[in-house]
Amino acid sequence: MNISKGTGPKILAIAIYVAALAAAPTLLNGTLAQTESANTTTTAKGGPANSILISSSGKNYQCISTGTATNPPTLGIHLSASKEGGTLKGQWHIIGTEFGEKKGTITEGTLDKTKYELKGRESIDTLCGGKVPKEVTISGNCGTNQRINFRIIDGSHGEFTGRAHCSDLLF
């Protein structure tokens, strides 16, 4: 593997980011146990929320931007966002298990304790090699074992399964 100078800190930062997102549900277990109902489809009944953490299991992502469909394996999608001045802002990341990544920001959206619809931009695509920037939407229901819909406007889309923790707590 040929790693260029300066990529070591980037790889370390990605590893720390993924570990933090993966550990967040475990670290927050006491808080989640208080707000999460026995039904795994939603974390709570309605109400406002101002932050969201999403972490999913790995899956093959279907790339269509290269002209030929490829299906690189990933470690899933990971996202964190919170309201800043009334606007949802955050980051999302899909990391390939062998190489590449898709990465971007959350710039707006709607969120409550049962569902979310987030909008943002893709700024890096070394997983599929597509042109950036692109507009994206990420939507689904809050809770565990949920479908996380990822869509690039006028492009590829994927469906992940994971946890979306929608909360009125800031992180």
C-alpha positions in Angstrom: 0.0 0.0 0.0 1.4 3.4 -1.0 0.5 6.0 1.5 1.5 9.5 0.6 3.0 11.9 3.1 0.4 13.6 5.3 -2.3 10.9 4.9 -1.4 9.2 8.3 -3.2 11.9 10.3 -6.2 11.8 8.0 -6.5 8.0 8.4 -6.2 8.4 12.1 -8.8 11.1 12.2 -11.2 8.9 10.2 -10.6 5.9 12.5 -11.3 8.1 15.6 -14.4 9.5 14.0 -15.8 6.0 13.1 -14.9 4.7 16.6 -16.6 7.6 18.3 -19.8 7.1 16.2 -19.8 3.4 16.8 -19.3 3.9 20.6 -21.8 6.7 21.0 -24.9 4.4 21.4 -23.0 2.4 24.0 -21.8 5.5 25.9 -25.2 7.0 25.8 -26.9 3.8 26.8 -28.1 5.2 30.2 -29.7 8.2 28.4 -31.1 6.0 25.6 -32.6 3.6 28.0 -34.7 6.4 29.6 -36.0 7.7 26.2 -36.3 4.6 24.1 -39.5 2.6 24.2 -39.7 -1.2 24.0 -40.8 -0.8 20.4 -37.6 -0.5 18.2 -39.3 1.5 15.5 -39.1 4.9 17.2 -37.1 6.3 20.2 -40.0 8.3 21.6 -43.4 9.7 20.8 -43.2 12.9 18.7 -41.8 16.1 20.1 -38.9 18.3 19.1 -35.4 17.1 18.7 -32.2 19.1 18.1 -29.6 16.5 17.4 -29.2 13.2 15.6 -26.5 10.4 15.6 -26.7 7.7 12.9 -24.6 4.6 12.7 -25.3 1.6 10.4 -23.9 -1.7 9.6 -21.8 -2.3 6.5 -23.3 -3.0 3.1 -22.2 -2.9 -0.5 -22.9 0.5 -2.0 -24.1 0.7 -5.6 -22.0 3.2 -7.6 -23.6 4.3 -10.8 -21.6 7.5 -11.4 -18.7 5.8 -13.2 -20.8 4.6 -16.1 -20.4 1.0 -15.0 -22.2 -0.2 -11.9 -19.8 -1.3 -9.1 -20.7 -2.4 -5.6 -17.8 -1.6 -3.2 -18.2 -2.9 0.3 -18.5 -0.3 3.1 -18.5 0.1 6.8 -21.9 1.7 6.6 -23.0 5.3 7.0 -22.2 7.4 10.0 -23.7 10.9 10.7 -23.9 13.5 13.4 -25.8 16.7 13.2 -27.3 19.2 15.6 -29.3 22.5 15.4 -27.1 25.6 15.3 -29.2 28.8 15.4 -32.3 26.8 14.3 -30.6 25.1 11.3 -29.4 21.5 11.3 -25.7 21.2 10.5 -23.4 18.3 10.6 -21.3 15.7 8.8 -21.9 12.3 7.2 -19.4 9.7 6.0 -19.5 6.4 4.2 -16.2 4.5 4.4 -15.2 1.8 2.0 -13.8 -1.4 3.6 -11.0 -1.7 1.0 -10.6 1.8 -0.3 -12.3 5.1 -0.8 -15.0 7.1 0.9 -18.0 9.3 0.4 -18.2 12.3 2.7 -20.1 15.5 3.1 -22.0 17.9 5.2 -25.6 18.3 6.5 -26.8 21.8 5.7 -30.5 21.7 6.6 -33.4 19.4 7.3 -36.2 18.5 9.6 -36.0 16.4 12.7 -38.2 15.3 15.5 -38.0 12.3 17.9 -39.8 9.9 15.4 -38.3 10.8 11.9 -35.8 12.9 10.0 -35.2 14.2 6.5 -31.8 15.8 6.1 -30.3 17.7 3.2 -26.6 18.3 2.4 -23.8 18.1 0.0 -21.3 15.4 -1.0 -17.8 16.9 -1.0 -15.6 13.8 -1.4 -16.2 10.7 -3.5 -13.2 8.4 -3.8 -15.5 5.3 -3.3 -17.3 5.7 -6.6 -15.1 8.3 -8.3 -18.0 10.6 -9.0 -17.9 14.3 -9.6 -18.5 16.5 -6.6 -20.1 18.5 -5.2 -23.5 16.8 -5.3 -26.8 17.4 -3.4 -27.8 14.5 -1.0 -30.8 13.6 1.1 -30.7 11.2 4.1 -34.0 10.2 5.6 -35.7 7.7 7.8 -37.3 6.9 11.2 -35.6 7.3 14.5 -34.8 4.2 16.5 -32.8 1.0 16.3 -32.9 -1.5 13.3 -34.2 1.3 11.0 -33.9 1.8 7.3 -31.6 4.8 6.5 -32.3 6.1 3.0 -29.3 7.8 1.4 -29.8 9.5 -2.0 -27.7 11.6 -4.2 -29.9 13.9 -6.2 -29.7 12.8 -9.9 -27.4 9.9 -8.9 -27.0 6.8 -6.9 -28.9 5.8 -3.8 -28.5 3.3 -1.0 -30.4 1.9 1.8 -28.6 1.1 5.1 -29.9 -0.6 8.3 -28.9 0.9 11.6 -29.7 3.2 14.5 -30.8 6.8 14.3 -30.8 8.4 17.7 -32.9 11.6 17.6 -32.7 13.6 20.8 -33.4 16.9 22.3 -30.0 16.7 24.0 -27.0 18.4 22.3 -23.8 16.3 21.9 
